[in-house]
């Protein structure tokens, strides 16, 4: 892979080649990507979607929206730091093509901003609930109407693939979704492969899948324009990651490692004493102990340690990327950047404590159970109504239910398209709206 292709400014339906050196410096192409994501309704819905605590009434607990904003900030810093080093190593990118280190930051920031845009309500349990409905629930009856790959898309429902659909899907009057640059779409694609075949390899890019069958042509167009390396061809289609995807992933890893930990302490799920014990190992070379001890509130002390910890991990992830740039460009780097961090042991200690005290806390588990039930019933009611309408045997109740379904999701052209459209509708709901619709269909108008 080469940087000239990887930094492509092309957008869907372009009629001419976009060149970086011809860009208006007041609003660069990659910065436009960020703006379009910010103003999209799909991004706005993240304000009421779970990051860690479902349906939390506590103001300071992170939602998907605040998490995404923070990941984009960290991603921008990572992109700029890496971009500066890459331009020093490959000066022709600046001299011939006009690229600047801020371009790398803008691409990573935009991709990081949208990294959770396809995630369903109620956190990762929402993904599992959707998959379980089609695999072991009432949705299993639709299997006979689908190809193996179409069925796999549903039983392994993946927020990353749904995000790619949101960013790129063409609907009436909308060509190419948000029409983001191919560079940003490439950096977004964390798992550049389809749902089948499932062949565990240990390579991080093969861990999940990144596009539904409905977006396969779009995905191939983006991958080919960027010059991503094919790792499997034909019916086993998959590619090597876009190099900047590693930075998007690192930004996410840094934020959920440090900030979820901070949330747990603020919620009282983790004792404050653990903050200094665990984070001091990350910040021992940069902490000003006098300043730390002068801070009088828990929030200020945590904020200071969080900022130092994030800066430490940004610098280390940058180091790992630059040291492995050649292997990354050859498609020979198969782990996350933090997996190669010199702070790996400390990161694992923090995550283990968070898993035990936050992700498996009674509050989280109880609300995930509620979310599981809500998603299963919504899927059953809406899938049933759409599929019976498609088969021209809809009941009066089905017709009433379809009035709750926005027009763009009322697709009856094919079984896969219909089911995926309903699934996308449910995945796009906020936690609160999912609960509201659940109450409506159960006759509870309160």
C-alpha positions in Angstrom: 0.0 0.0 0.0 1.2 3.5 -0.6 0.2 6.8 1.0 -0.7 8.6 -2.2 -3.7 6.2 -2.7 -4.4 5.8 1.0 -5.0 9.6 1.3 -7.5 9.7 -1.5 -10.0 12.6 -1.4 -12.4 10.9 -3.8 -16.1 10.9 -2.9 -18.9 8.9 -4.3 -20.2 10.1 -7.6 -17.2 12.3 -8.2 -16.8 13.4 -11.9 -13.2 14.7 -11.5 -10.1 13.8 -9.5 -9.7 15.8 -6.3 -6.1 16.9 -5.5 -4.9 18.0 -2.1 -2.7 20.8 -3.5 -5.8 22.4 -5.1 -7.8 22.4 -1.8 -9.2 25.6 -0.2 -7.1 25.9 3.0 -10.1 27.4 4.9 -12.1 24.2 4.7 -10.2 21.1 3.7 -11.8 18.0 2.2 -11.0 15.9 5.2 -12.4 18.5 7.5 -15.6 18.5 5.6 -16.0 14.8 6.5 -15.9 15.7 10.2 -18.5 18.4 9.6 -20.9 16.1 7.8 -20.7 13.5 10.5 -21.3 16.0 13.2 -24.5 17.3 11.5 -25.9 13.9 10.7 -29.0 12.6 12.5 -27.3 9.2 13.1 -24.5 10.9 15.1 -26.9 13.0 17.0 -28.7 9.9 18.2 -25.6 8.8 20.1 -26.4 11.4 22.8 -28.9 8.9 24.3 -27.0 5.6 23.6 -25.2 3.6 26.2 -21.4 3.7 26.6 -21.2 1.7 29.8 -24.2 2.4 32.0 -27.6 1.8 30.2 -30.3 4.3 30.9 -28.1 6.2 33.4 -29.6 9.1 35.2 -26.2 10.4 36.2 -25.1 13.5 34.2 -21.3 12.8 34.2 -21.5 9.2 32.9 -20.4 9.0 29.3 -22.8 8.3 26.4 -21.8 7.1 23.0 -21.8 10.7 21.8 -19.4 12.1 24.5 -17.2 9.0 24.1 -17.1 9.5 20.3 -16.2 13.2 20.7 -13.4 12.3 23.1 -12.1 9.5 20.8 -12.0 11.9 17.9 -9.9 14.4 19.9 -7.4 11.7 20.9 -7.5 10.4 17.3 -6.7 13.9 15.9 -3.6 14.1 18.2 -2.5 10.6 17.1 -3.0 11.4 13.5 -1.1 14.7 13.6 1.8 13.1 15.5 2.0 10.2 13.0 1.5 12.5 10.1 4.4 14.8 11.1 6.7 11.8 11.3 5.5 10.3 8.0 6.0 13.6 6.1 9.5 13.8 7.5 10.1 10.3 6.3 8.4 10.7 2.9 8.8 14.4 2.0 7.4 13.9 -1.5 3.9 13.7 0.0 4.2 17.3 1.0 6.4 18.6 -1.8 4.6 16.9 -4.7 1.1 16.3 -3.4 0.7 19.1 -0.9 -0.3 17.0 2.1 0.2 18.4 5.6 0.3 16.6 9.0 -3.1 18.1 9.8 -4.6 16.0 7.0 -3.7 12.8 8.9 -5.2 14.3 12.0 -8.4 15.3 10.2 -8.9 11.8 8.6 -8.4 10.0 11.9 -10.6 12.5 13.8 -13.4 12.0 11.4 -13.2 8.2 11.3 -12.9 8.2 15.1 -15.9 10.5 15.4 -18.1 8.0 13.5 -16.6 4.8 14.9 -19.7 4.0 17.0 -22.3 5.5 14.7 -23.8 2.1 13.8 -24.0 0.7 17.3 -27.5 -0.2 18.6 -29.0 0.9 21.9 -28.0 -0.7 25.2 -24.3 -1.0 24.4 -22.7 -4.2 23.2 -25.5 -6.3 24.6 -27.7 -4.6 21.9 -25.5 -6.2 19.2 -25.8 -9.6 20.9 -29.6 -9.2 21.3 -30.1 -8.6 17.6 -27.9 -11.6 16.6 -29.6 -13.9 19.1 -33.1 -12.9 17.8 -32.2 -14.3 14.4 -30.0 -17.2 15.5 -32.0 -18.7 18.4 -35.1 -16.5 18.7 -38.2 -16.1 16.7 -36.2 -14.6 13.8 -34.7 -18.0 13.1 -37.8 -18.8 10.9 -36.5 -16.3 8.3 -33.3 -18.4 7.6 -34.8 -20.3 4.7 -35.4 -17.0 2.8 -31.8 -15.9 3.0 -28.4 -16.9 1.6 -25.8 -18.1 4.0 -24.0 -14.7 4.0 -27.2 -12.8 4.4 -28.2 -14.9 7.4 -24.7 -14.5 8.9 -25.0 -10.7 8.6 -28.0 -10.9 10.9 -27.0 -13.5 13.4 -23.6 -11.9 13.8 -25.0 -8.3 13.6 -22.1 -6.0 13.8 -22.2 -2.3 14.6 -19.1 -1.6 12.5 -20.9 -3.0 9.4 -24.0 -1.0 10.2 -21.9 2.1 10.6 -20.4 1.6 7.1 -24.0 1.2 5.8 -25.1 4.5 7.4 -22.0 6.4 6.1 -22.4 5.1 2.5 -25.9 3.8 1.7 -27.6 5.3 -1.3 -31.3 6.2 -0.9 -33.7 8.2 -3.0 -32.1 11.6 -3.4 -29.0 10.7 -1.4 -26.1 9.3 -3.3 -23.3 7.6 -1.3 -24.7 8.4 2.2 -22.7 11.3 3.7 -20.3 11.3 0.8 -17.2 11.1 2.9 -13.8 10.9 1.4 -12.6 7.4 0.6 -9.6 8.0 2.9 -11.9 8.6 5.9 -14.1 5.6 4.9 -11.0 3.5 4.7 -9.8 4.6 8.1 -13.2 3.8 9.5 -13.2 0.2 8.3 -11.9 -1.7 11.4 -12.6 -5.1 10.0 -12.4 -5.0 6.2 -14.0 -8.4 5.5 -17.5 -9.9 5.0 -19.3 -12.0 7.6 -18.5 -15.3 5.9 -16.3 -17.3 5.9 -15.6 -17.3 9.6 -12.0 -18.3 9.8 -10.4 -17.3 13.1 -6.8 -16.3 12.3 -5.5 -14.4 15.3 -5.2 -11.3 13.0 -7.1 -8.4 14.5 -8.6 -7.4 11.2 -10.4 -10.8 11.0 -11.9 -10.6 14.5 -15.3 -9.4 13.2 -16.7 -8.2 9.9 -17.0 -4.7 8.4 -19.8 -4.6 5.8 -23.1 -6.3 5.0 -23.7 -8.0 1.7 -25.9 -5.0 0.7 -22.7 -2.8 0.8 -20.3 -5.2 -0.8 -20.0 -3.3 -4.1 -19.5 0.0 -2.3 -16.9 -1.6 0.0 -15.0 -3.1 -3.0 -15.0 0.3 -4.7 -13.5 2.1 -1.7 -10.9 -0.7 -1.1 -9.8 -0.7 -4.7 -9.5 3.1 -4.9 -7.3 3.1 -1.7 -5.2 0.2 -2.9 -5.9 -1.9 0.2 -4.2 -5.3 -0.1 -6.5 -8.2 -0.7 -5.9 -11.0 1.8 -8.6 -13.3 0.4 -10.3 -13.1 -3.0 -13.5 -14.2 -4.6 -16.1 -15.5 -2.2 -13.6 -15.2 0.7 -13.3 -11.4 0.2 -11.2 -9.6 2.8 -8.5 -6.9 2.8 -5.7 -5.6 4.9 -6.6 -2.6 7.1 -6.0 1.0 6.0 -3.0 2.0 8.1 -4.8 4.9 9.8 -7.4 2.4 11.1 -4.8 1.4 13.7 -4.8 5.0 15.0 -8.6 5.1 15.2 -8.6 1.8 17.1 -5.8 3.1 19.4 -7.8 6.3 20.2 -10.8 4.2 21.1 -8.7 1.8 23.2 -7.1 4.7 25.1 -10.4 6.4 25.8 -12.3 3.4 27.0 -9.4 2.1 29.1 -8.9 5.4 30.9 -12.2 7.1 30.8 -14.5 4.1 31.6 -12.1 3.6 34.6 -12.7 7.2 35.6 -16.5 6.8 35.3 -16.3 3.7 37.5 -14.5 5.7 40.2 -16.9 8.7 39.9 -19.9 6.2 40.3 -18.3 4.7 43.4 -17.9 1.3 41.7 -14.1 1.5 42.0 -12.4 3.1 45.0 -10.5 6.3 44.4 -7.3 4.8 45.9 -7.1 2.5 42.9 -6.8 5.6 40.6 -3.4 6.5 42.0 -2.3 2.9 42.4 -3.1 2.0 38.8 -2.6 5.2 36.9 0.6 6.2 38.6 2.4 3.4 36.7 1.4 5.3 33.5 2.2 8.8 34.6 5.2 8.3 36.9 7.5 10.1 34.5 5.3 13.1 34.0 3.3 13.6 37.2 3.9 16.7 39.3 3.2 15.3 42.8 3.0 18.7 44.4 0.3 19.7 41.9 -1.6 16.4 42.4 -1.7 16.8 46.2 -2.8 20.4 45.9 -6.0 19.4 44.1 -8.8 19.3 46.7 -11.6 17.4 44.9 -11.8 13.8 43.6 -12.9 15.1 40.2 -9.9 17.4 39.8 -7.4 14.7 40.9 -8.9 12.2 38.5 -9.0 14.7 35.7 -5.3 15.4 36.2 -4.3 11.7 36.2 -6.6 11.1 33.2 -5.0 13.8 31.1 -1.5 12.7 31.9 -2.4 9.0 31.2 -4.0 9.8 27.8 -1.0 11.9 26.8 1.4 9.0 27.8 -0.5 6.5 25.7 -0.8 8.8 22.7 3.0 9.2 22.6 3.5 5.5 23.0 1.0 4.5 20.3 2.6 7.0 17.9 6.0 5.3 18.6 4.6 1.9 17.9 3.0 3.0 14.6 6.2 4.7 13.3 8.4 1.8 14.3 6.1 -0.6 12.4 5.1 1.6 9.4 6.7 -0.6 6.8 5.0 -3.7 8.1 1.7 -1.9 8.3 1.9 -0.8 4.7 2.7 -4.3 3.6 -0.3 -5.7 5.5 2.0 -7.6 7.9 1.0 -6.0 11.2 -1.8 -7.9 12.8 -2.3 -6.6 16.4 -3.5 -3.4 17.9 -1.0 -0.7 18.6 -1.6 -0.9 22.4 -0.8 -4.7 22.2 2.7 -3.6 21.5 2.7 -0.8 24.1 5.4 -0.8 26.7 2.4 -0.1 29.1 0.5 -3.2 28.1 0.6 -4.8 31.6 -0.7 -1.6 33.2 -3.5 -1.3 30.6 -4.5 -4.9 31.2 -4.7 -4.3 34.9 -6.9 -1.3 34.5 -9.3 -3.1 32.0 -9.5 -6.2 34.4 -10.5 -3.9 37.2 -13.1 -2.2 35.0 -14.6 -5.5 33.8 -14.9 -6.8 37.3 -16.4 -3.7 38.9 -18.1 -1.8 36.1 -19.1 -4.0 33.1 -20.3 -6.8 35.4 -21.9 -4.6 38.1 -25.5 -5.3 39.0 -26.6 -2.0 37.7 -25.2 -2.7 34.2 -26.3 -6.3 34.1 -29.9 -5.5 35.2 -30.3 -2.8 32.6 -28.7 -4.9 29.8 -31.3 -7.6 30.6 -34.1 -5.0 30.1 -32.5 -3.8 26.9 -32.3 -7.4 25.6 -36.0 -7.9 26.1 -36.8 -4.6 24.5 -34.8 -5.2 21.3 -36.1 -8.7 20.9 -39.7 -7.6 21.0 -39.2 -4.6 18.7 -37.5 -6.9 16.1 -40.3 -9.5 16.4 -43.1 -7.0 15.9 -41.5 -4.9 13.1 -40.0 -7.8 11.2 -43.3 -9.7 11.4 -45.2 -6.7 10.1 -42.8 -6.0 7.3 -42.5 -9.6 6.1 -46.3 -10.2 6.2 -46.8 -7.0 4.2 -44.3 -8.2 1.7 -46.2 -11.5 1.4 -49.5 -9.5 1.1 -51.0 -11.0 4.3 -50.6 -8.1 6.7 -53.1 -7.9 9.6 -54.7 -4.7 10.7 -52.3 -4.7 13.7 -49.4 -4.9 11.2 -50.6 -1.9 9.4 -50.8 0.0 12.7 -47.3 -1.1 13.6 -45.9 0.0 10.2 -47.2 3.6 11.0 -44.4 3.7 13.7 -41.8 2.7 11.1 -40.2 5.7 9.2 -40.8 5.6 5.5 -37.2 4.9 4.6 -37.2 1.6 6.5 -40.4 0.3 4.8 -38.6 -1.9 2.3 -40.4 -4.9 0.9 -38.4 -5.6 -2.2 -36.6 -8.7 -0.8 -36.4 -10.8 2.4 -32.8 -9.8 3.2 -33.4 -6.1 2.4 -36.6 -6.0 4.5 -35.1 -7.7 7.5 -31.9 -5.7 7.4 -33.8 -2.5 7.1 -35.9 -3.2 10.2 -32.7 -4.2 12.0 -31.1 -0.9 11.0 -34.2 0.9 12.3 -34.0 -0.8 15.7 -30.2 -0.3 15.8 -30.7 3.4 15.1 -33.0 3.9 18.1 -31.7 5.7 21.2 -32.0 3.8 24.5 -34.9 6.1 25.5 -36.8 5.9 22.2 -36.5 2.1 22.1 -38.1 2.0 25.6 -40.8 4.5 24.5 -41.8 2.4 21.4 -41.6 -0.8 23.5 -44.1 0.7 25.9 -46.4 1.8 23.0 -46.6 -1.6 21.4 -47.3 -3.1 24.9 -50.2 -0.7 25.4 -48.4 1.3 28.1 -48.9 4.9 27.2 -47.2 6.3 30.4 
